[in-house]
Amino acid sequence: MKKTTIFITTVCLAVATSCSDKFLDVQPKAALAVTVLQNKAGVNSLLIGAYSLLDGWATPEGAYRSYNVGADNWVYGSVASDDAYKGTIAGDQPNISLIEQNNIQSDNIYFRGKWRGMYDGIARSNDVLQAMAAAKDMTDAEKAQVNAEARFLRGHYHFELKKMFNMVPYIDEKIYNPNDLESTKLPNNVDIWPNIMADLKAAYDILPAKQSQVGRPTKWAAAAEMGKAYLFQKKYAEAKPLLEAVVASGQYRLADRYHDNFKAVTNNNAESIFEVQYSVNDGASGGENGNIGSTLNYPYGGGGVTTCCGFFQPSQNLVNSFRTDVTGLPLMDTFNATDVTSDQGIESTAAFTPYAGPVDPRLDWTVGRRGIPYLDWGVHPGKNYVRDQSYGGPFSPKKHVMYKSDVGTNTFAGNPRLNANNYRMIRYSHVLLWLAEIEVEIGDLNKARGYVNQIRKRAANPDGFVKTADGKAAANYVISEYTASWTDRDLARKAVQFEERLEFGMEGHRRFDLVRWGIADQVLNTYYVGESVPTKRTYLKGVTFTKGKHEYFPIPIQEIFNSKKGSTATLTQNPGYN
C-alpha cells in the first residue's frame, strides 16, 4: 500500500459565546468537521493518515524533523550503540553527537521529536477508531478489519515509545477526547505492556493471513510483532508459539541473496513480514513519501551518489565484527583485537589494497569501504565519499542507499536521496533468530543452532557476494555454519546475539537489543574504551553507560511541562535524569 498525501487530524470545534452570536459559528477553513469523516471513505482516509506516521514524517513540514522520528531509529538504535558514529563533521547536528556520547539530557530536541511523532501516530489511530464507531455505511466485517489495522498501528507506536522511554502513558480511543486537551494528560506510573499486547492480540485475531495491498499488516505481522514484544519482556514461552506459527504458515522464506532485503526493486519480497512503504514521484510535494528518515545518511559527495550529507557512518567496531576465523566462524571474543584496515590517509592518491583477511560477506552489503564496489556506483574510492575521516572514520552506510540504476525510477526527481527503498521493519530472518534466542533460554540448544545456520547458509551463497567488475568476489569472503553440537548455554547465547548483530547491522536495532539482553553496560563501556584511542574516536574518551539509567532515554522535559494540570505535572522523569 503506497502512502498518499492525505494527512487528516482531529480539529476542535468553535463554540459560540451566546445565542445571538450565530455568525461566529463558522467551520474553520481547510479543516474537516468530525462528522464529515464518520463514514467509510472518511475512515479509510484517516487510516491512511495513521499509516503515514510509520516513516516519521508529519505535515505541516517542520512539525518535527523526519530523521528524529524515522522508522529505522538510526540515531537511537545504531548511533547510540557500538554500530555507528554520527559521522559527517563535529559541528553538524550536535544533538546527535550528545546522544552518541551518552551526554543525554531531557531537553534534547531529538527525544521530543520521537515522542511527538509516536503520539501523533497514536492520536491518528484513535481518530480512526472513533470515526469507525460512528460510521453507518460500513459492514461489521469492514469495521473489524479497520479496527485490527488501527490497533496494530496503535500497538506499534506505543511499543516504540516503550522501548525508548519505558514508563509512558497509554492512550486509547476511550481516553482520547479531541475536544478536551486535558484528556491525554495522564501519569506515566503504569507499565503499559499489557495494553500493547492487547492491541497486538486484537490485530492478530482478526487480520488475514494475506492482504490484497502490500504495506497493510497481516496476521503474521501481528504475530511477529507480538513475539518481539514478548521477547522484550523475557516472556519466552509466550513468544514461542507465535513465532513458530509464522514459520509454519509457509508464507515466508529467506531471500536467496542477503542484499535483496535492501533494494527498491525487491521490496516486499518473500522474506518481508512488515515493511514501511516508501514511494517517489507520486505527486507528493518534496518527495516526502520517500525514505525521508534517512535524508542525511548518504556519502558526502563522491562518485555521483549524492552531494550530501555524510552522516551515519559505520563504526570500526562493527566492521571488525565481520572478521572470521579461517574456517568461517565469527571471532566472538577477539574480533576487535585487529582492525579491518581502511586507509587512514584517505585523502592521499596512493594505491590501496583492501583488507585481505577472511570476512563475513554481509560486511560489504552493510558497509561501504575503500576498494570494494559500492552497489552499482563503482568502487568506493574513500576520498570524497567521507566528509571528515578524522572525525567520522573511513566507512559509509549502504543498506538504505539507492542504486545508480534506481535514479529516475525509484528516486525522487528533485532529490535522489529520497528513494523507494522500503525499510524492512520485520523480516523472516528476525523470526528465525528470535526463535533461536528462545531455544537458548528455554529449549533445545541445537535447535537454536539450526535456526542460526539457516541465516549463515543464506549469507554463504556465492551468488550473493559483492563482486568486482570481472565477476570475482570483492574480498576474502569466508563463512560457514556451526557444525559442532552446542552444549554450553552461555556460548550459545553469545553466538545467537552475535549473529543478530551481523544480520541486522546499521538497521536501528542494536542498542535496543543490548538493553533487552541486559548487557548494554558491559558491551558499550568496552566499546567506548576501545574507540577512544587517538586513531579512532577520541570524542568517546571518558564516555560511560550507566546501568540503571541509560537503558532508557529521558522523558522530554517540554512534555513534562506540557503535562501539567494546574501547576502539577502528570508525567514523572525517568530515574537518573533531570
N, C-alpha and C positions, 0 to 999 in steps of 0.2 A: 504494500500500500504506500504509494508516494504521498508525501505531505502536500497540502495545498497552502495557500496564503490566508486561509480563514483563521483568524485568531479572535475569539469572542470571549469576553469576560463579563461577569455579572455586574450590573450597574445598580446604584441606589436611586430610587425614585424620589423626586422632589415632592414635598407636601405643602399645600397652600397654607398660609398663615391664618386665613379667615375665610368665611363662606363667600364673601364678596370679592375675593381676590382670585377668581377663576382664571383670569388671564395669565396668572403665574404658573398654572398647571400645564406647562409645555414640556413635551417629551424632548430630552436633550438631543441635539443633532449628533449624527454619527454614533448613536448608541441605540441598542435594541432593548425594548421592554422585555421583561422576563417572559410575559405571556406569549410573545412572538416566537419564542423558542420551544414552547411546550407542545411540540408535535414531532413527527418522525423526522422531517427534514432538519428542524432545529436541533434535535437531539444528536443526530449524526454530525452536524456541523460542530456542535460542542465537543463531541467525542474526538473529531479530528484535531480540534484545539488542544485537547488533553494529550493526544499523541505527540503533538508538535513540541512539547516541552522535553521530550526524551533527549533531544540534542542540545538542550540548554539555551535555546535562542528564543527570546521573547520580544514581542513588539509592544509599544513603540521601541525602535532601536535605541539602545542606551539604557533600557530599564535595568539591565545588568549585562556584563560582558560575557560573551559566549564561552571564552576559554576559562572563566571562573566556574562555569556550570556544566561544561561539555560532558557528554555521556562517558567518554573514556577516562575521566578522572586523572588525566596525565599529571596534573600538579600534585594532587593529594595521594594518589596511589603509586606513582612512579618517581617523580622528583623528590617527594618526601620519603623516599626509600633508598635502597642501595642500587637501584636500576638506572637512574638517570640524574643528570645535572640540569639545572635550569638552562644552562647554555648561553649563547649569544655573548653579550658583554655584561660587565658587572652592574652598570647603572640602569639597564633596561628592565622594566617590571620588577622593581625592588621588593614588592610584596611577595613575589615568588621566591626570591632569594631568602627572605626571612623564614619562609616555610621550609625551604631546603636545609637551612642551618638550624632548624628546631628553635628558632627565635620566634616562638609562636605566641601571638598576642590577640586578644579578643577584638581589637579594633582593626584587624587586617581585613580589607575590603573583599578579599577572595572568599573568606568564610561567609561573609554576609551574602555574597553573590550566590553561593551554593545553597544557602538556607532559603533565600528568596525564590530561587529557581525551583527548588523541590516543593516548597509550599505553594507556589503558583500552580505547579502540576497537580498537587492535591486539590487545590481550590477548583481547578478546571474539571477534575474527575468528579468532585462533588456537584458541580454545576450540571454535569451530565445526569447524575443520579436524581437530582431534584427535578430537572425538566422531564426526565423519562417518567417519573412517578405521576406527573400531571398530564402527560400526553394521552389523548383519546384515540389517536389513529394508529396505534401500534398494537400488534398482537402480543399475547403473552410470550410466545417464543421469541419475538423480536426484542421484547423487553429483557428477557432472560439473557440473550446474547449481549446486549449493550451493558447490562448490569455486570456480566462476567468480565468484559473487556475493561470497563471503567474501574472495577475493583482490582483487577490485575495491575493496572497503572497506578492506582492509589497505593496498593501494597508495595509496588516497586519504589515509588517516590519516598514513602516512609522508610523503606529498607535503606535507601541511600542516606537518608538523614540519620538513621540509627547507627550505621557503621561509621559515619563521620563524627557524630556528636554524642552518641549513646542516649542520654536522657533527653528526649524531645517529646513534645505534645503530639498525641494522635488526634486527628480531626476528621470526622466523617460528615456525611450529609445531614445527619440529625443535629450535630453540634453547630455546623456552619450555617450562619444566617447572613445572607448578603446584605440585609438591611440593618444589621446590628454589628458595628465594628468591634464591639466588645466580646462578641460570641466566641472568637477564637483565642482570646487571651486566657489560655489555660496554663496551669502549673505543669512543670516537667518532672513530676515526682513519682510517676508510674512507669514501669517498664512496659513498652508498647509491643514487645514481641508477640503476645497473644493476639493483638489487633492485626498485626501484619500477617500472621499466619491465617487468621480468619478471612482476610481479604483474598489471600492467595488460594486458600481452600475453596472459597466460593467460586473463584475463577476456574480452578481445576475441575470442580464438579460439573460445570456447565459447558466450558469451551469445547469445541470439536477437535478431533484428532488432526484434522487438516482444515485450513482456511482457504477460502476462494481468493483472497487477496493476500499477497505477501506483506509482511510487516505487522499483521494482526497476530496476537499471541494464540497459540494452540493449547490444547490440554497438556501437551508435553512440555511446552514452555513454562506453564504454570507449575508442573511437577518439578521441573529442574530448578525453578526459582525457589520453590518450597524446600527442595533438598538443600540448596545452597544456604537458605536461611536457617535451616536446622543445623547445618554444619557450623554456622557462626555461633550457635547456642550449644555446640558439642552434644547435640542430640542425634547420635549416630544411628541408633535403632529406628528412629522415626524417619530419618533421611533415606535409609537404605531401600525400602520398598518403592519409594517414589522414583529414585534414580534408576533402580532396576527395571521399573515399568517403562521408562524412557527407552532403555536398551531393548527390552522385549517388544516394544512397539514395531520394531523393524523399519521404522521410518527414517532412521539416520545412520550414517556411516562416516568414517573418517574420509576426507577428500584424499585422493591418491597422492596429491602433491601438497605439501605443507603450505606453500605460498599462495595456493588458490583461496586461502582464507583472507587474503589481503589485497584483492584485486577487484576493481569495479565490475569487470566483465564476468566474474564468478561470484557476484553477490548471490545470497540466498541459495547456496549450494547444498548438497546432501549433508554436510556437516553442521549447517546452520540450524540452531534451535530458536534463537531470538536475536534479531538484528535491528539496530537503529537505522532506519531507511534514509538515505541521502539522495537527493536529485538535483540536477542542474539544468539550466536553460529551459525552465518550466514555467516561466512567466513571473516567478517570484523576484522581487526587487533585490538587487545586490547579491544574487546567488545565495540567499540566506538559507535555502534548503540543502545546500551542500554541507560537507563535513566542517562546519564553521568553527566547531570547538578546537580544531587543530590549525586555525588560521596562522598561528605564529611558528608552527613547527615544521619548517622546511629548510633545506640547505640554503645558506645565506645568499648565494648568487652565482653558483658555478654551473657550467655545462648546460645552460639553458633551462634548468629545472625551475628555478624561481629567482626572484631578487630579494627575497625576504623569508625568514627573519632570523633564522639560526638558533631558535630555542629548542629545548627538549633533546639534549644530546646524551646518548648512551654513556653510562659510566664505564670506567676501566674495569671496575669490579664485575659488572655484568658481562662485559666482553670476555674477561678471564674465565667466567663460569662455564663458558662453552668449550674450554680446553678438555681434552680427553686423554686417557692413557693410550698406549699403543694398541690395546685390544678394543678400544672404542667406548669404554665406560667412563662416566664423569669422575673428575677428581674432586670429590665432595669436600674433602678436608684440606686439600693443598692447591686448589685451583688458583688461588690468589697469590701463591708464592712466586710465580713468574708471570710477567705481563705478556699478553699478546701484543707484539710490537706494532706500532703505527709508524709515525715519523715525527719525532719531536722537533724537527726542523721543517715543518710543513710548508713554510714559505720558500724553501730552497728549491732549486731545479735539479738537484742531484738525483741520480737514479735511486729507486726504492724497490726492494723486494719484500712482498708481504710475508708475514709470519709463516714459517714452514712447518710448525708443529701440528700434530693432529687436533682437529677441532670438530665439534658437532656441526653438521651442515645448516642447522637452524640459525647459527650465528649470522650468516650473510643474508638471511631474509629478515633479520631483526635489526641489524646494524649496518650502516654504510661505512666502509673503511677503505683507506687508500690502496689502490692496486686491484680492487675487486669490482666487477661490474655493478653499477648502481641501477637496478631494474633494467630498463632498456635505454637509459640515457648515456651509456658508455661507461668507461672505467672511472670510478671515483678518484679524482685527482688529489684529494686532500686540500690543496690550495684552492681558495675561492669558495669551496663548499662550507668552510668553517669561518666564522666571523672573528673569533679571538681564541686561538688554540690554547694560549697560556691560561686562559680563564676557564673555558668550557671543554677543553680536550679536543682530540682529533676526529671524533666519530660523529656520524649523522644518523638521525632516525630514518625509518624506512617503511614500516608497516602501513601507515596511513597515506603515504605519498603516491601521487598519480604517476602512471606510466606515460612515457612520451607518446605512445600510441593512443592514450586516452584524450590527449589535447584536442579540443574541438568537438568531442562527442561526450565524454564523461567528465569534462571540466567546464566551469562557468566561463562564458566568453569574456567577461571583464576581469577575471582573476583566476588563473588555472589552479591556484591553491585550494579553491573551493571546488571540490570534486565529488563524484558519486560513489566513492569507495566506502561502503557501509561499515559501521562499527559492529563487529560480531560480539554482542554482549554475552551470549551463552552459546558455546559450541559443543558438539558431541565430545570433543576431547576434554572439555571441562567435566562432563558427566563421568567419563571413564576414570579420570584422575580423582574426582571426588569419591567414586566408589572404591578406588584404591586406598584413599585415606580411611574410609570406613572399615575396610577389611583389616587394615593395620590395627585399628583401635579395638574392634570387637569381633573380628572374623578370622579369616584364613590368610596368613602372610603370603602364601604362594598364589592365592587368587589375586591379591594385590599386585604381586609381581607380574601376573598375566595382563592385568589392565595397563600397567606401565609399559610392558613390552609391546602392546598394541600401538602405543604412541611412538615408541622408539623404532618399531618396524616401519611405520609410515615415514618417519624422518630419514630413514636409511635408504629410501627409494632413490636410486641414482637419477631417475627422471626428474626428481625434484631438487637436484643440486643447482646452485648457481653455476653457470657455465661461462667460459670465455668465448671469444668470437669464433674460435675453431672447434667449439663443442666439448672441450675438456672441462673437468671440474676446476673451478676457480681457485680452490685451496685444497689442503690436505684433509679431506673430509673422512673421518673415521668414527663410526658409531656402530654399536652392537647392542643386542638385547642382553638382559640379565639371564644367564643360563644356570648359574648355581642356585640351589634352593635357598630361600630366605628363611632363616631360623631366629634371627635377632630382631625383636620388635623395634628397638631404638634405631638400628641401622635401616630397617625397612621404612620407618617413618621419615628418616633423613632422606632416603632415596626418593620417596614419593614427593616430599616437599621440594627437593632439588629439581625434580622433573617438572613440577609446576612452574618453577622459575624459568626453566629453559623453554618450555612450551608457550608461556604467556608473557615473556619479557616485553616491556615497553607497551603493555596493554592496560595499565592503570590498576592492576590488582595487587601488586607486590606488598605495599605497606599494610593493606587490609588483611592479607593472608598472614603476614608475620604477626600481626596483633591477634588474630583469632587462634593462631597456633601457640600463642603465649611465649614467643621467642624474640619479639621485636627488640627488646632492650639488649639482649645478647648479640644478635646479628648486627644491629645498626651501630652499636657502640664499637664493635670490632671494625666495622666499615669506616666509621669516622676516623679512627686511629690510622687505619691503613691508607686513607685518602689524603691525610693532612701533611704528607711529606712534600718537600719542595717541587718534586717532579709531577705532582698531581694537583690536588685542590687544596691549597693552603688555607682557603677561607673556611674549611671544615675543621681546622685545628681547634681543639677545645670543645667542640660540639658534643653534646651528650643527649641520649634518650633517657628520660627519667621515668622509671617504672612507676605505675600508679597515676601518672599524669598524661604522658604523651601518647597513650593508646588512643585517646580521642582528642579532637580539636575543641577549642573553646566555643561556647555559645556566643555568637556575635553580640558585642556589647550594645550596639544600637537596637538589636532585637530585644534585649533585656529591658532597655529603656522604653521601647515601644510597647512592651507587655504590661506596663503599669495600669492598674485600675486605681484611680485616685493617685495616691503617692506611693503605692506599693507595687513593686514588680511581681508578676506571677512566675516569671522564669528565674531559675537559680543557676548560677555559673557552675561549670564542671570543676572537680577538685584540682587545686593547684594553680588555677587561673584567676585573674582579677576581673 
